[in-house]
């Protein structure tokens, strides 16, 4: 039995008997397999980010996607398969780090920090689902929490820690702990996102994203430059 199962499995895609003169219930429109997978992933991610993992059933995911529960099992045999697919679809860490690589090769401190900050802020503003999923998974002690941490948080920490270590070796930064310094900068970005995307607060009009990023970069570099 699928690990998903244990929730209601009623209505396995069959037409229900129709009363006299009534039309049978229509099946969901057929979609290509890739498109159907994306539909399920988006529906599941949205519900998990709103209700948490413990508060979401596969029946609710199926209803949100406009399909039957067996259709979910056809594409994702286990919960872990679905979680992995959500990560693959939502995590953009590699693209963000790649955007910072050219500046890192030049030793452009501000360019590296701006690329990271803009990438993390813009990707979250475009789709805040991942951040909410990360928080729910951590608070619920969900198995997905470590996957989220390793694929998003730790990758960014490692990248910036390595860059700071290189700048320390070059004498460009004063003696600091590279990992703690990386946490300090990423922490500014994280709070900026928490304030707006989790607490749903609007900053004053003059505090645009561009200005916020400039302030983060300036404050950080003033603290670490030799």
Phi and psi restraints in degrees (value plus and minus 20) as a CYANA .aco file:
   2 UNK   PHI     -80.9   -40.9
   2 UNK   PSI     127.2   167.2
   3 UNK   PHI     -85.5   -45.5
   3 UNK   PSI     -39.1     0.9
   4 UNK   PHI     -90.6   -50.6
   4 UNK   PSI     -49.4    -9.4
   5 UNK   PHI     -92.9   -52.9
   5 UNK   PSI     147.5   187.5
   6 UNK   PHI     100.2   140.2
   6 UNK   PSI     -36.5     3.5
   7 UNK   PHI    -119.0   -79.0
   7 UNK   PSI     154.5   194.5
   8 UNK   PHI     -78.0   -38.0
   8 UNK   PSI     114.4   154.4
   9 UNK   PHI    -138.5   -98.5
   9 UNK   PSI       4.7    44.7
  10 UNK   PHI     -88.0   -48.0
  10 UNK   PSI     131.7   171.7
  11 UNK   PHI      50.2    90.2
  11 UNK   PSI      41.0    81.0
  12 UNK   PHI    -101.3   -61.3
  12 UNK   PSI      25.6    65.6
  13 UNK   PHI      64.6   104.6
  13 UNK   PSI     -23.3    16.7
  14 UNK   PHI    -102.0   -62.0
  14 UNK   PSI     133.1   173.1
  15 UNK   PHI     -92.6   -52.6
  15 UNK   PSI     113.5   153.5
  16 UNK   PHI     -98.4   -58.4
  16 UNK   PSI     129.8   169.8
  17 UNK   PHI     -75.9   -35.9
  17 UNK   PSI     115.3   155.3
  18 UNK   PHI    -116.5   -76.5
  18 UNK   PSI     124.6   164.6
  19 UNK   PHI     -93.9   -53.9
  19 UNK   PSI     143.2   183.2
  20 UNK   PHI     -76.7   -36.7
  20 UNK   PSI     105.7   145.7
  21 UNK   PHI      64.1   104.1
  21 UNK   PSI     -25.2    14.8
  22 UNK   PHI    -114.0   -74.0
  22 UNK   PSI     127.1   167.1
  23 UNK   PHI    -101.0   -61.0
  23 UNK   PSI     123.7   163.7
  24 UNK   PHI     -86.0   -46.0
  24 UNK   PSI     133.4   173.4
  25 UNK   PHI     -85.4   -45.4
  25 UNK   PSI     118.0   158.0
  26 UNK   PHI     -97.5   -57.5
  26 UNK   PSI     124.1   164.1
  27 UNK   PHI     -97.6   -57.6
  27 UNK   PSI     135.5   175.5
  28 UNK   PHI     -80.9   -40.9
  28 UNK   PSI     127.8   167.8
  29 UNK   PHI     -81.0   -41.0
  29 UNK   PSI     122.7   162.7
  30 UNK   PHI     -93.2   -53.2
  30 UNK   PSI     114.0   154.0
  31 UNK   PHI    -143.5  -103.5
  31 UNK   PSI     133.7   173.7
  32 UNK   PHI     -76.5   -36.5
  32 UNK   PSI     130.3   170.3
  33 UNK   PHI     -75.2   -35.2
  33 UNK   PSI     -63.3   -23.3
  34 UNK   PHI     -83.2   -43.2
  34 UNK   PSI     -60.5   -20.5
  35 UNK   PHI     -89.6   -49.6
  35 UNK   PSI     -57.8   -17.8
  36 UNK   PHI     -85.0   -45.0
  36 UNK   PSI     -60.7   -20.7
  37 UNK   PHI     -80.0   -40.0
  37 UNK   PSI     -65.1   -25.1
  38 UNK   PHI     -82.0   -42.0
  38 UNK   PSI     -59.0   -19.0
  39 UNK   PHI     -82.1   -42.1
  39 UNK   PSI     -64.1   -24.1
  40 UNK   PHI     -86.3   -46.3
  40 UNK   PSI     -63.6   -23.6
  41 UNK   PHI     -79.5   -39.5
  41 UNK   PSI     -66.1   -26.1
  42 UNK   PHI     -85.4   -45.4
  42 UNK   PSI     -61.5   -21.5
  43 UNK   PHI     -85.1   -45.1
  43 UNK   PSI     -64.2   -24.2
  44 UNK   PHI     -85.7   -45.7
  44 UNK   PSI     -65.5   -25.5
  45 UNK   PHI     -81.9   -41.9
  45 UNK   PSI     -61.9   -21.9
  46 UNK   PHI     -82.6   -42.6
  46 UNK   PSI     -64.6   -24.6
  47 UNK   PHI     -89.0   -49.0
  47 UNK   PSI     -63.8   -23.8
  48 UNK   PHI     -79.3   -39.3
  48 UNK   PSI     -58.5   -18.5
  49 UNK   PHI     -94.3   -54.3
  49 UNK   PSI     -40.0     0.0
  50 UNK   PHI    -114.3   -74.3
  50 UNK   PSI     -58.0   -18.0
  51 UNK   PHI    -135.9   -95.9
  51 UNK   PSI     -26.2    13.8
  52 UNK   PHI      63.8   103.8
  52 UNK   PSI     153.8   193.8
  53 UNK   PHI     -99.8   -59.8
  53 UNK   PSI     -61.4   -21.4
  54 UNK   PHI     -88.1   -48.1
  54 UNK   PSI     -44.2    -4.2
  55 UNK   PHI    -116.0   -76.0
  55 UNK   PSI     -10.0    30.0
  56 UNK   PHI    -142.9  -102.9
  56 UNK   PSI     110.1   150.1
  57 UNK   PHI    -127.3   -87.3
  57 UNK   PSI     142.7   182.7
  58 UNK   PHI     -87.2   -47.2
  58 UNK   PSI     -47.8    -7.8
  59 UNK   PHI     -82.3   -42.3
  59 UNK   PSI     -62.0   -22.0
  60 UNK   PHI     -85.7   -45.7
  60 UNK   PSI     -59.6   -19.6
  61 UNK   PHI     -81.4   -41.4
  61 UNK   PSI     -64.6   -24.6
  62 UNK   PHI     -82.1   -42.1
  62 UNK   PSI     -63.6   -23.6
  63 UNK   PHI     -83.0   -43.0
  63 UNK   PSI     -62.4   -22.4
  64 UNK   PHI     -84.8   -44.8
  64 UNK   PSI     -53.5   -13.5
  65 UNK   PHI    -106.9   -66.9
  65 UNK   PSI     -28.6    11.4
  66 UNK   PHI      52.6    92.6
  66 UNK   PSI      14.6    54.6
  67 UNK   PHI    -154.2  -114.2
  67 UNK   PSI     158.4   198.4
  68 UNK   PHI    -111.6   -71.6
  68 UNK   PSI     139.6   179.6
  69 UNK   PHI     -79.6   -39.6
  69 UNK   PSI     -62.9   -22.9
  70 UNK   PHI     -76.7   -36.7
  70 UNK   PSI     -46.9    -6.9
  71 UNK   PHI     -87.0   -47.0
  71 UNK   PSI     -55.7   -15.7
  72 UNK   PHI     -81.3   -41.3
  72 UNK   PSI     -67.2   -27.2
  73 UNK   PHI     -85.0   -45.0
  73 UNK   PSI     -48.6    -8.6
  74 UNK   PHI     -83.7   -43.7
  74 UNK   PSI     -56.5   -16.5
  75 UNK   PHI    -113.7   -73.7
  75 UNK   PSI     -49.7    -9.7
  76 UNK   PHI    -155.2  -115.2
  76 UNK   PSI      83.7   123.7
  77 UNK   PHI     -88.1   -48.1
  77 UNK   PSI     -50.7   -10.7
  78 UNK   PHI    -152.9  -112.9
  78 UNK   PSI     145.8   185.8
  79 UNK   PHI     -81.3   -41.3
  79 UNK   PSI     -58.1   -18.1
  80 UNK   PHI     -81.8   -41.8
  80 UNK   PSI     -56.3   -16.3
  81 UNK   PHI     -82.2   -42.2
  81 UNK   PSI     -62.4   -22.4
  82 UNK   PHI     -87.9   -47.9
  82 UNK   PSI     -62.5   -22.5
  83 UNK   PHI     -81.3   -41.3
  83 UNK   PSI     -63.2   -23.2
  84 UNK   PHI     -82.4   -42.4
  84 UNK   PSI     -57.7   -17.7
  85 UNK   PHI     -87.7   -47.7
  85 UNK   PSI     -57.4   -17.4
  86 UNK   PHI     -82.9   -42.9
  86 UNK   PSI     -64.4   -24.4
  87 UNK   PHI     -79.6   -39.6
  87 UNK   PSI     -66.5   -26.5
  88 UNK   PHI     -80.4   -40.4
  88 UNK   PSI     -57.8   -17.8
  89 UNK   PHI     -98.4   -58.4
  89 UNK   PSI     -51.8   -11.8
  90 UNK   PHI    -120.9   -80.9
  90 UNK   PSI     -51.5   -11.5
  91 UNK   PHI     -98.1   -58.1
  91 UNK   PSI     103.5   143.5
  92 UNK   PHI    -137.5   -97.5
  92 UNK   PSI       3.1    43.1
  93 UNK   PHI     -79.0   -39.0
  93 UNK   PSI     -63.9   -23.9
  94 UNK   PHI     -80.8   -40.8
  94 UNK   PSI     -61.6   -21.6
  95 UNK   PHI     -84.4   -44.4
  95 UNK   PSI     -58.2   -18.2
  96 UNK   PHI     -85.0   -45.0
  96 UNK   PSI     -65.4   -25.4
  97 UNK   PHI     -85.7   -45.7
  97 UNK   PSI     -58.2   -18.2
  98 UNK   PHI     -82.9   -42.9
  98 UNK   PSI     -53.7   -13.7
  99 UNK   PHI     -87.6   -47.6
  99 UNK   PSI     -44.2    -4.2
 100 UNK   PHI    -110.5   -70.5
 100 UNK   PSI     -33.2     6.8
 101 UNK   PHI     -80.4   -40.4
 101 UNK   PSI     -66.1   -26.1
 102 UNK   PHI     -77.6   -37.6
 102 UNK   PSI     -63.3   -23.3
 103 UNK   PHI     -85.4   -45.4
 103 UNK   PSI     -56.7   -16.7
 104 UNK   PHI     -84.0   -44.0
 104 UNK   PSI     -60.1   -20.1
 105 UNK   PHI     -86.1   -46.1
 105 UNK   PSI     -49.4    -9.4
 106 UNK   PHI    -104.2   -64.2
 106 UNK   PSI     -30.6     9.4
 107 UNK   PHI      52.1    92.1
 107 UNK   PSI       9.7    49.7
 108 UNK   PHI    -109.4   -69.4
 108 UNK   PSI      73.0   113.0
 109 UNK   PHI     -78.5   -38.5
 109 UNK   PSI     -71.3   -31.3
 110 UNK   PHI     -83.1   -43.1
 110 UNK   PSI     -57.7   -17.7
 111 UNK   PHI     -84.0   -44.0
 111 UNK   PSI     -61.1   -21.1
 112 UNK   PHI     -82.1   -42.1
 112 UNK   PSI     -69.4   -29.4
 113 UNK   PHI     -85.5   -45.5
 113 UNK   PSI     -60.7   -20.7
 114 UNK   PHI     -84.5   -44.5
 114 UNK   PSI     -61.3   -21.3
 115 UNK   PHI     -82.2   -42.2
 115 UNK   PSI     -63.3   -23.3
 116 UNK   PHI     -84.6   -44.6
 116 UNK   PSI     -67.9   -27.9
 117 UNK   PHI     -84.2   -44.2
 117 UNK   PSI     -68.6   -28.6
 118 UNK   PHI     -82.2   -42.2
 118 UNK   PSI     -62.5   -22.5
 119 UNK   PHI     -82.2   -42.2
 119 UNK   PSI     -65.5   -25.5
 120 UNK   PHI     -88.6   -48.6
 120 UNK   PSI     -61.3   -21.3
 121 UNK   PHI     -89.4   -49.4
 121 UNK   PSI     -68.2   -28.2
 122 UNK   PHI     -86.8   -46.8
 122 UNK   PSI     -59.8   -19.8
 123 UNK   PHI     -86.7   -46.7
 123 UNK   PSI     -55.7   -15.7
 124 UNK   PHI     -93.7   -53.7
 124 UNK   PSI     -58.5   -18.5
 125 UNK   PHI     -86.0   -46.0
 125 UNK   PSI     -56.6   -16.6
 126 UNK   PHI     -88.9   -48.9
 126 UNK   PSI     -54.2   -14.2
 127 UNK   PHI    -169.1  -129.1
 127 UNK   PSI      69.5   109.5
 128 UNK   PHI     -93.8   -53.8
 128 UNK   PSI     -21.5    18.5
 129 UNK   PHI     -74.8   -34.8
 129 UNK   PSI     -66.4   -26.4
 130 UNK   PHI     -81.9   -41.9
 130 UNK   PSI     -61.3   -21.3
 131 UNK   PHI     -83.5   -43.5
 131 UNK   PSI     -61.8   -21.8
 132 UNK   PHI     -87.4   -47.4
 132 UNK   PSI     -57.3   -17.3
 133 UNK   PHI     -83.0   -43.0
 133 UNK   PSI     -62.6   -22.6
 134 UNK   PHI     -80.0   -40.0
 134 UNK   PSI     -64.6   -24.6
 135 UNK   PHI     -87.6   -47.6
 135 UNK   PSI     -64.7   -24.7
 136 UNK   PHI     -80.8   -40.8
 136 UNK   PSI     -64.2   -24.2
 137 UNK   PHI     -83.1   -43.1
 137 UNK   PSI     -58.6   -18.6
 138 UNK   PHI     -89.6   -49.6
 138 UNK   PSI     -65.4   -25.4
 139 UNK   PHI     -86.8   -46.8
 139 UNK   PSI     -53.4   -13.4
 140 UNK   PHI    -108.5   -68.5
 140 UNK   PSI     -21.2    18.8
 141 UNK   PHI      43.2    83.2
 141 UNK   PSI      13.8    53.8
 142 UNK   PHI     -96.6   -56.6
 142 UNK   PSI     129.3   169.3
 143 UNK   PHI     -80.5   -40.5
 143 UNK   PSI     -44.9    -4.9
 144 UNK   PHI     -92.3   -52.3
 144 UNK   PSI     -37.5     2.5
 145 UNK   PHI     -76.8   -36.8
 145 UNK   PSI     -66.4   -26.4
 146 UNK   PHI     -87.2   -47.2
 146 UNK   PSI     -56.4   -16.4
 147 UNK   PHI     -82.3   -42.3
 147 UNK   PSI     -64.3   -24.3
 148 UNK   PHI     -80.8   -40.8
 148 UNK   PSI     -66.7   -26.7
 149 UNK   PHI     -80.8   -40.8
 149 UNK   PSI     -67.3   -27.3
 150 UNK   PHI     -87.4   -47.4
 150 UNK   PSI     -56.8   -16.8
 151 UNK   PHI    -101.6   -61.6
 151 UNK   PSI     -44.2    -4.2
 152 UNK   PHI    -138.9   -98.9
 152 UNK   PSI     -81.1   -41.1
 153 UNK   PHI     -87.6   -47.6
 153 UNK   PSI     -74.0   -34.0
 154 UNK   PHI     -84.1   -44.1
 154 UNK   PSI     -56.2   -16.2
 155 UNK   PHI     -83.1   -43.1
 155 UNK   PSI     -63.0   -23.0
 156 UNK   PHI     -88.0   -48.0
 156 UNK   PSI     -61.3   -21.3
 157 UNK   PHI     -78.2   -38.2
 157 UNK   PSI     -67.1   -27.1
 158 UNK   PHI     -83.0   -43.0
 158 UNK   PSI     -62.8   -22.8
 159 UNK   PHI     -80.9   -40.9
 159 UNK   PSI     -71.2   -31.2
 160 UNK   PHI     -90.4   -50.4
 160 UNK   PSI     -57.1   -17.1
 161 UNK   PHI     -80.1   -40.1
 161 UNK   PSI     -63.3   -23.3
 162 UNK   PHI     -84.5   -44.5
 162 UNK   PSI     -61.3   -21.3
 163 UNK   PHI     -84.2   -44.2
 163 UNK   PSI     -64.7   -24.7
 164 UNK   PHI     -83.0   -43.0
 164 UNK   PSI     -58.7   -18.7
 165 UNK   PHI     -80.5   -40.5
 165 UNK   PSI     -61.0   -21.0
 166 UNK   PHI     -84.8   -44.8
 166 UNK   PSI     -59.3   -19.3
 167 UNK   PHI     -92.0   -52.0
 167 UNK   PSI     -51.5   -11.5
 168 UNK   PHI     -84.3   -44.3
 168 UNK   PSI     -64.4   -24.4
 169 UNK   PHI     -83.9   -43.9
 169 UNK   PSI     -50.8   -10.8
 170 UNK   PHI    -102.5   -62.5
 170 UNK   PSI     -24.5    15.5
 171 UNK   PHI      60.7   100.7
 171 UNK   PSI      -9.5    30.5
 172 UNK   PHI    -101.0   -61.0
 172 UNK   PSI     -46.6    -6.6
 173 UNK   PHI    -134.7   -94.7
 173 UNK   PSI     128.9   168.9
 174 UNK   PHI     -92.5   -52.5
 174 UNK   PSI     144.8   184.8
 175 UNK   PHI     -81.6   -41.6
 175 UNK   PSI      95.4   135.4
 176 UNK   PHI    -160.1  -120.1
 176 UNK   PSI     142.0   182.0
 177 UNK   PHI     -98.6   -58.6
 177 UNK   PSI      99.4   139.4
 178 UNK   PHI     -79.4   -39.4
 178 UNK   PSI     -61.2   -21.2
 179 UNK   PHI     -89.5   -49.5
 179 UNK   PSI     -63.5   -23.5
 180 UNK   PHI     -82.6   -42.6
 180 UNK   PSI     -60.0   -20.0
 181 UNK   PHI     -83.4   -43.4
 181 UNK   PSI     -61.0   -21.0
 182 UNK   PHI     -82.3   -42.3
 182 UNK   PSI     -63.8   -23.8
 183 UNK   PHI     -80.4   -40.4
 183 UNK   PSI     -59.4   -19.4
 184 UNK   PHI     -81.4   -41.4
 184 UNK   PSI     -64.5   -24.5
 185 UNK   PHI     -90.2   -50.2
 185 UNK   PSI     -66.7   -26.7
 186 UNK   PHI     -85.4   -45.4
 186 UNK   PSI     -48.8    -8.8
 187 UNK   PHI     -82.6   -42.6
 187 UNK   PSI     -56.2   -16.2
 188 UNK   PHI     -82.9   -42.9
 188 UNK   PSI     -62.5   -22.5
 189 UNK   PHI     -84.3   -44.3
 189 UNK   PSI     -64.6   -24.6
 190 UNK   PHI     -80.8   -40.8
 190 UNK   PSI     -62.4   -22.4
 191 UNK   PHI     -86.3   -46.3
 191 UNK   PSI     -60.5   -20.5
 192 UNK   PHI     -74.5   -34.5
 192 UNK   PSI     -63.8   -23.8
 193 UNK   PHI     -93.3   -53.3
 193 UNK   PSI     -60.2   -20.2
 194 UNK   PHI     -78.8   -38.8
 194 UNK   PSI     -65.0   -25.0
 195 UNK   PHI     -77.8   -37.8
 195 UNK   PSI     -63.0   -23.0
 196 UNK   PHI    -111.9   -71.9
 196 UNK   PSI     -61.7   -21.7
 197 UNK   PHI    -113.1   -73.1
 197 UNK   PSI     -46.0    -6.0
 198 UNK   PHI    -120.9   -80.9
 198 UNK   PSI     -70.4   -30.4
 199 UNK   PHI    -100.7   -60.7
 199 UNK   PSI     -31.8     8.2
 200 UNK   PHI      37.5    77.5
 200 UNK   PSI      22.0    62.0
 201 UNK   PHI    -120.7   -80.7
 201 UNK   PSI     122.9   162.9
 202 UNK   PHI    -118.1   -78.1
 202 UNK   PSI     107.7   147.7
 203 UNK   PHI     -91.7   -51.7
 203 UNK   PSI     143.2   183.2
 204 UNK   PHI     -74.4   -34.4
 204 UNK   PSI     130.8   170.8
 205 UNK   PHI     -76.9   -36.9
 205 UNK   PSI     -52.4   -12.4
 206 UNK   PHI     -96.5   -56.5
 206 UNK   PSI     -35.2     4.8
 207 UNK   PHI    -110.4   -70.4
 207 UNK   PSI      53.0    93.0
 208 UNK   PHI     -91.1   -51.1
 208 UNK   PSI     147.3   187.3
 209 UNK   PHI     -79.0   -39.0
 209 UNK   PSI     -62.3   -22.3
 210 UNK   PHI     -80.6   -40.6
 210 UNK   PSI     -64.8   -24.8
 211 UNK   PHI     -87.8   -47.8
 211 UNK   PSI     -59.6   -19.6
 212 UNK   PHI     -79.6   -39.6
 212 UNK   PSI     -64.9   -24.9
 213 UNK   PHI     -84.4   -44.4
 213 UNK   PSI     -63.9   -23.9
 214 UNK   PHI     -78.1   -38.1
 214 UNK   PSI     -61.6   -21.6
 215 UNK   PHI     -86.0   -46.0
 215 UNK   PSI     -64.0   -24.0
 216 UNK   PHI     -78.5   -38.5
 216 UNK   PSI     -67.8   -27.8
 217 UNK   PHI     -84.1   -44.1
 217 UNK   PSI     -65.1   -25.1
 218 UNK   PHI     -84.6   -44.6
 218 UNK   PSI     -66.0   -26.0
 219 UNK   PHI     -81.1   -41.1
 219 UNK   PSI     -64.1   -24.1
 220 UNK   PHI     -85.6   -45.6
 220 UNK   PSI     -67.6   -27.6
 221 UNK   PHI     -87.5   -47.5
 221 UNK   PSI     -53.8   -13.8
 222 UNK   PHI     -81.7   -41.7
 222 UNK   PSI     -50.5   -10.5
 223 UNK   PHI    -102.0   -62.0
 223 UNK   PSI     -45.9    -5.9
 224 UNK   PHI    -131.3   -91.3
 224 UNK   PSI     -37.3     2.7
 225 UNK   PHI     -91.0   -51.0
 225 UNK   PSI     121.6   161.6
